[in-house]
């Protein structure tokens, strides 16, 4: 967190103005925190559901296919509430692993009672965030079935940048990509070699620039047009929210 400010409050304040009471409701979800290390499994498939706010670092959700291979479902970034799309189930249908060292703020399902009972606006936001995550997964499924390797990787990079800049506008120009190539590949159904070749191709074609782990888009409009990229994250329709 930045000082005493709730990471979740900062993210949600990007979309709507919050009252002091609503900020307090969200801050209650971040009362406890702990550090996790890269590759640490936070929740495994079939374990009891656990929810948390991601305060720093990146994590991902995953499942294993019948033949034992890993399929990554989604990435999560600071300010995300991880696990809310599993609250209907006693046991998690996916696993959660740290993609980087991270700080998480775990809370029980009952922690959402205060939010849902006292703020229709925040309830609408939590529902909207779940739908946004769903749309992002559908975009990657479409990419996996229809796009060549370079376009699949480009989609992942544009999605990462779009989500990161919600919390930090500086990422509008470039962002640091801490993911191993294996993780990118498991997101869009590619081998490590295919991801490496795709990154090389994107750089040669001027669609991305790389400086160490930092990624930028010198021809952003062309890159977005190439894969028909839609930013589902930075702006959302809040006109239907209670109180709007």
C-alpha positions in Angstrom: 0.0 0.0 0.0 1.0 3.6 -0.5 1.4 4.9 3.0 -1.9 4.1 4.9 -3.9 4.1 1.7 -5.7 0.9 0.7 -4.6 -0.6 -2.6 -8.2 -1.6 -3.3 -9.4 1.9 -2.6 -6.9 3.3 -5.1 -8.1 1.0 -7.8 -11.8 1.5 -7.2 -11.4 5.2 -6.9 -10.2 5.2 -10.5 -13.8 4.3 -11.5 -16.1 5.9 -9.0 -15.9 8.4 -6.2 -16.0 6.8 -2.8 -17.4 8.0 0.5 -15.4 7.7 3.7 -17.7 4.9 4.8 -17.1 3.0 1.5 -13.4 3.5 1.9 -13.6 2.0 5.3 -15.5 -1.0 4.1 -12.8 -1.7 1.5 -9.9 -1.1 3.9 -11.3 -3.7 6.3 -10.5 -6.3 3.6 -6.8 -5.4 3.9 -6.4 -5.5 7.7 -4.0 -8.4 7.5 -1.2 -8.9 5.0 1.6 -11.4 4.3 4.4 -11.8 1.9 4.5 -14.7 -0.6 7.4 -15.8 -2.8 7.5 -16.4 -6.5 6.2 -19.8 -7.4 4.4 -20.2 -4.1 1.0 -21.9 -4.4 -1.5 -19.9 -2.5 -4.5 -22.1 -3.2 -4.6 -25.5 -4.9 -7.4 -27.0 -6.9 -9.9 -28.7 -4.6 -8.8 -26.8 -1.5 -11.2 -24.6 0.5 -11.7 -21.2 -1.1 -9.6 -18.3 0.1 -10.0 -14.7 -1.0 -7.5 -11.9 -0.9 -6.7 -8.5 -2.1 -3.4 -8.4 -4.1 -1.5 -5.5 -2.6 1.8 -5.9 -4.6 3.2 -8.2 -7.2 1.5 -10.5 -9.7 -0.3 -13.8 -9.3 -2.2 -16.1 -11.7 -5.0 -18.6 -11.5 -4.5 -22.1 -13.2 -6.0 -25.5 -13.7 -4.4 -28.8 -14.8 -5.6 -30.6 -17.9 -6.3 -34.4 -17.7 -2.9 -35.1 -19.1 -1.2 -33.1 -16.4 -0.4 -29.9 -18.3 -1.0 -26.5 -16.7 -3.4 -24.0 -18.2 -3.2 -20.5 -16.8 -6.6 -18.8 -16.7 -5.9 -15.3 -15.8 -3.3 -12.9 -14.4 -4.0 -10.6 -11.4 -2.3 -7.3 -10.5 -2.2 -4.9 -7.5 -5.7 -3.8 -6.5 -7.4 -7.0 -7.7 -9.6 -9.0 -5.4 -8.7 -12.6 -6.2 -11.1 -15.5 -5.7 -14.4 -13.7 -5.8 -15.6 -15.7 -8.8 -15.2 -18.8 -6.7 -17.5 -17.7 -3.8 -20.3 -19.9 -5.0 -18.2 -23.1 -4.2 -16.9 -24.6 -1.0 -13.8 -25.8 -2.8 -11.8 -23.9 -5.4 -12.0 -25.1 -9.0 -8.6 -23.6 -9.8 -5.3 -23.0 -8.2 -3.6 -19.7 -7.5 0.2 -19.2 -7.7 2.5 -16.2 -7.3 4.1 -15.2 -10.5 6.4 -12.8 -8.6 7.1 -12.1 -5.0 3.9 -10.5 -3.8 2.0 -9.1 -0.8 -1.5 -10.4 -0.3 -4.2 -9.4 2.2 -6.4 -12.5 2.9 -9.9 -12.3 4.2 -12.8 -14.7 4.7 -15.9 -14.9 2.5 -17.8 -13.3 5.4 -15.7 -10.2 4.9 -17.8 -9.4 1.9 -21.0 -9.1 4.0 -20.3 -5.6 5.0 -19.6 -4.5 1.4 -22.7 -6.2 0.0 -25.0 -5.2 2.9 -24.0 -1.5 3.1 -23.0 -0.4 -0.4 -25.0 -1.2 -3.5 -22.4 0.7 -5.5 -19.5 -1.4 -4.4 -21.6 -4.5 -4.9 -22.2 -3.4 -8.5 -18.4 -2.8 -8.9 -17.5 -6.3 -7.6 -20.0 -7.8 -10.1 -18.5 -5.7 -12.9 -15.0 -6.7 -12.1 -16.0 -10.4 -12.4 -17.5 -9.7 -15.8 -14.3 -7.8 -17.0 -12.2 -10.8 -16.0 -14.5 -13.1 -17.9 -14.2 -10.9 -21.0 -10.4 -11.0 -20.8 -10.4 -14.8 -20.6 -12.7 -15.0 -23.6 -10.4 -12.7 -25.6 -7.5 -15.1 -24.9 -9.6 -18.1 -25.8 -10.4 -16.4 -29.1 -6.7 -15.7 -29.6 -5.7 -19.2 -28.9 -8.1 -20.6 -31.4 -7.8 -18.1 -34.2 -4.5 -16.1 -34.0 -0.9 -16.9 -34.8 1.7 -17.1 -32.0 2.9 -13.5 -32.3 -0.6 -12.1 -32.1 -1.4 -14.2 -29.0 1.7 -12.9 -27.2 0.9 -9.3 -28.3 -2.6 -9.7 -26.8 -1.1 -10.7 -23.4 1.2 -7.7 -23.4 -1.5 -5.2 -24.3 -3.8 -6.7 -21.6 -1.0 -6.4 -19.0 -0.3 -2.8 -19.8 -4.0 -1.9 -19.8 -4.5 -3.4 -16.3 -1.4 -2.0 -14.8 -2.1 1.6 -15.9 -5.3 1.7 -13.8 -3.1 1.9 -10.7 -0.2 3.8 -12.2 -0.6 6.1 -15.3 3.1 5.9 -15.9 2.5 2.5 -17.4 0.7 4.1 -20.3 4.1 4.4 -22.0 5.9 1.3 -20.9 5.7 -1.4 -18.2 8.0 -4.0 -16.6 7.1 -7.6 -17.6 8.3 -10.0 -14.8 6.7 -13.1 -16.3 8.7 -16.1 -17.4 8.1 -17.2 -21.0 6.5 -20.4 -19.7 3.8 -18.4 -18.0 3.0 -16.4 -21.1 2.9 -19.7 -23.1 0.5 -21.3 -20.6 -1.8 -18.3 -20.9 -2.2 -18.7 -24.7 -1.3 -22.3 -25.5 2.3 -21.8 -26.7 5.7 -23.5 -26.0 8.6 -21.5 -24.5 10.3 -21.6 -27.9 7.2 -20.2 -29.6 6.9 -17.4 -27.1 10.6 -16.5 -27.6 10.2 -16.5 -31.4 7.0 -14.4 -31.1 8.7 -11.8 -29.0 11.5 -11.6 -31.5 9.1 -11.3 -34.3 7.1 -8.5 -32.6 10.3 -6.6 -32.0 11.5 -7.0 -35.5 8.2 -5.8 -36.9 8.3 -2.7 -34.6 5.2 -3.7 -32.7 7.0 -3.8 -29.4 10.3 -2.5 -28.0 12.2 -4.2 -25.2 14.8 -2.8 -22.8 15.6 -5.6 -20.4 12.2 -6.5 -18.8 10.6 -3.2 -19.9 8.0 -3.4 -22.8 6.7 -0.5 -24.8 4.6 -0.2 -28.0 6.3 2.2 -30.6 3.4 1.6 -33.0 0.6 1.3 -30.5 -2.3 2.0 -32.8 -1.0 -0.5 -35.4 -0.5 -3.1 -32.7 -4.0 -2.7 -31.3 -5.6 -2.8 -34.8 -3.7 -5.9 -35.8 -5.4 -8.0 -33.1 -8.6 -5.9 -32.8 -7.6 -5.2 -29.2 -10.3 -3.8 -26.9 -9.3 -2.3 -23.5 -12.0 -3.7 -21.2 -10.2 -2.3 -18.1 -9.4 1.4 -18.1 -13.0 2.7 -18.5 -16.2 0.9 -17.6 -19.9 1.9 -17.8 -21.0 2.9 -14.4 -24.2 4.7 -15.5 -26.4 1.8 -14.2 -24.8 1.7 -10.8 -27.1 2.4 -7.8 -26.9 6.1 -7.0 -25.5 7.1 -10.4 
